[in-house]
Amino acid sequence: MQFTAVSWNLFHGRDYPPNSELFTWRSRLLRITERDATHVQVNRDLTSEFAQLLAAAEWDVALLQECPPRFADPLTRACHANGHRALTSRNSLGRLRAFTARLNPDLIASGEGGSNQTLVRAGGSLGAITERHTMAIHEGRPERRAMGFVRTAAGVCIANLHATNDRPALAAEDVLRAAKAASEWAGDSPLLFGGDFNLRPAQDPVAFEQLRERFGLEGTTAPGAIDHVLSRGLTVTAPPQAWPPEQRELPCGELALRLSDHAPVQASFATPPSG
């Protein structure tokens, strides 16, 4: 059995053009679209755009971080998927936050609240989600972080997390704590372990050595990458690789709308033959 996985930090459902000068106060406060020769920067709800791009992409499982909780149902429907949502931080008064984000997503930004959402395509090679877990991997300051875990009908287990930002020591603790729990839940089943680790193998090699030595998890994206798709008990048929920037763009008139400040990372796997 073969399958493809994508891991993507959605930047709280916002766009991120390559020209930083398009991020202006008049756009943030007045919702005025800014343009240069190639791209736009918009300050509006982009639920349908993220759903369109994900639905058109080829994958069997998608691990999403910084996903607005309100995106869960639209993305699941658009992608014809089973889903599991693990709430992370800033999710009190969720309806009010979601209402504000629909009106002005750039102004509220991460204040809308977040989640890690795992999508498994219905009718795909992995089958339906048969088991779900959510685990808080970091409580208290600087903010709550969580891992979502699912087991599929095909027997492959998937862990999706977003580790603490800008604090490598805490991020390493988050990732190793999540890896331990995911490995215990998975047991002897194949395990996919991915997300935004906020750790770079070139700068934090010890954490990745621990993942390999303690849990058998291997497959980093690149020495300077923070988004990874690691695996255990699976054969890697296409190693993790970031999408080129234009692959996460949609046309907006004659210009391009680039979604998120992260590039999706994609990898393909096969389960080893039985016996």
N, C-alpha and C positions, 0 to 999 in steps of 0.2 A: 504494500500500500504506500502511495506517495501523496504528499500534500505540501502546500506552500503557506508560509506564515509571513505576516506583515506586522511590524511594530511601529506605532506612530504616536508621537506627542502632538496633540491637536492645538496647543497654544490657546486653550480655552475658547476654541471655535472662532479664531480671528485670522485675518490675513497678515502677511508680512512681506511686503515688497523688498527687493534688494536695495533700493535707494532709501536710506534712513531719513533723508530730507522730506519725504512724503508724510512722515509722521509730524503733523503740525497741531498746534493748539486749536486752531479753528476747526480742524477735522475732529479732534477729540471732543470739543465742546459743542460745536454746531453741526456735526455730522456731515461736513462738506467733503465730497470725494476729491482726493488729490491725484494728479496725473503727472507723469513725465513721458519721455518718448516711447517707453516700452510697457510700463506697468501702471496700475492704479492702486491707491490705498483707500479702502472703503471702511466706513464705520457703520455697519448694519448687520443684522442677523444673517448668518451664513449657514444655517442648518441645512438648507436644501443643497448648497454647493458642496459641503463636506459629504452629504449623503450621495450626491451625484458622482463625485470622484471615487468614493469608496465602492459604490455599487458597480462602477465600470471596471475597477481593477480586478486582476486575477489573483485570488487567494482563497484558502480554505479556512484559515483562522486569522483574525485581526486582533492585536493587542493594542488598545488605545489608552493613552494617558492624557491628563489635563483635559478630559472630555467633560463638557458641561453635562450635569445630570439630566437636563432636559433633552439632550441629544439621544438618550438611550432608545426610546421607542422609534423615533424617525429613522435612525441608522439601522436598527434591527429589521424594520419593515423594508426599507430600501434595498438592503443587502440580502433579504430572504434568509435571515440567520436566526439561530438561537443566541441569546445573550445572557451575560452575567455582569452586573454593575456593582463595583466596590467603591463606596463613597470614601473620599479622602478628607479634605479640610474645608472650612468656611461654608458649611452647609446648613447652618441654622437659618430659620426664616427663608427656606428654600424657594417658596413661591414668589416672595417679594424680590429675592435676588434674581430669579429667572425673568420676572417681568422687567426689571431694570436692565438686565442684559439684552433683552430683545430690543429695548428702546435705544440703548447706547452701550454696545459691548466693549468699546475701547475705554470708556470712562470707568466702568466697574472692573474691567479686566479680570484678574484672578479672584476678585472679590465675589464673583458669581458663585463660587464653589466649584468643586471638582470631583472627578471619579476616574477610576480605571475601569474601562469597559472591555470585555472580551466577547468577540463575535465568532461564532462557528457556523459556517454556511450550512443551511438545511439541505439535505440530499447530497452533501459532499462526502468525500472519502472518510472523514472523521466521524460522521454520524451525529446524532443529537448529543447535547450536554446531559449527562446522567447524574452528575454530582457537582455541587457548588459549595465553596467556602469563601469567607472573607476574614482576613486577619489584619488587625492593626499592628504594623511593624514598627511604628514610632508614634508615641503619644507625647503631648506637651510641646514645649518650645523646640525648634522654631514653629513647627506645625505638625498636625497629624499626617501620617503616611500609612497607606494600606496596601495589601496584596489581595488580588482576586485569584482564586484557584478553581479550575474546572476539570472534570474527568469526562471524556467523550465515550460514545458507544464503541468506538474502535479501540479503546483502551489507552489512548494517548492522553496524558495529563498536561495541563497548561497553567503556568503561573505568570501573572501579569502584575508588575509593580512599578512604582515611581519613587525613587529614593530621595532623601533630603538633598536640597540644592545648596551649592556653594560651601558645603562643609564636608570635605571628603572623608574625614574620620567617621562622622555620623552616617554618611552614605554607605560606607563600607559595613558598618554595623547593621544598617537596614538590610542591605543586600544579603549578607551572610545569615541574618536571622530569618529572612524570607526563604532563602535556599534550604535551610534546615527544616522549616515547616513544610515546604513544598515537597521535599524529598521524603519526609515521613508520611505525608498524605498519599503521595504517589506509590510508595512501597516499591515493588519490583517493576512497575509499569514504566514505559518510556515517558520522559519528562521534557517538556519545552519550558524554558525559564527565560523570560524576556521583559523588556520595558526600557524605561529611562532610568539608568542606574546612577546618573550623575557622577560616574567614575570613568576615567580614561586609563586604559591598560598601560600606556606609556608612563603615566604619572603615578598610578596606584597599582603596580603589578602584584603586590602581596595579596590584595583582595581577590584578584583573578586566579592567582595560584591556589588560594584557599578554596575557591569554588571548584577548581579542577581536582585538587587532592582530596578534599573532604567529601565532595558531593558528585564528582565525576562530570561536572558541567563545563563544557567547552564550546568555543565558537564565537569569539569576539568579532565585532564588525571591522574595526580599524584601530590602530594605536591611539589616535586622538579622538575616537568616537565615545559618546556617552550612551547612545541607544544600542542595545545589544539583543541578540536572540541566541541564547545558549541552549544546549541540548545534552541529554543523557539517554543512552539506550536507543538512539536513532542514528541512521546513516545520513550524513549530510550530502545531498546531491547537488546543491548550489549554495555556496557559503554566504553568510550574511553580507549584504551590500546595500548601501544607501541609494535611493532613487536619485537620478539627476534632477536639478531644480525644476526644469520645465515639466516634469512628469506630475508634479502636484499643482500645476497651474490650469486655470480655466479661462476661456475667452471672455472678455468684458468689453463689448464693442470691438474696436480694433486693437485694444490693449490686452494685457494679461493680468489676471488676478491670481496671486500666489498664496496658497493656503498654508498657514502655520509657519513658525520659525524653525521647525525641525523637518528634516527629510525622513520619510518612511524608510525603514530598513526591511529588506525582504530576504528570505532564505527558503530553501526547499529541502525536504527530508523524505526518507523512506524508512518504514519499519523493517527490521532485519527479518529474513525468512525464518519461519518457525522450524524447530527441530535442528 
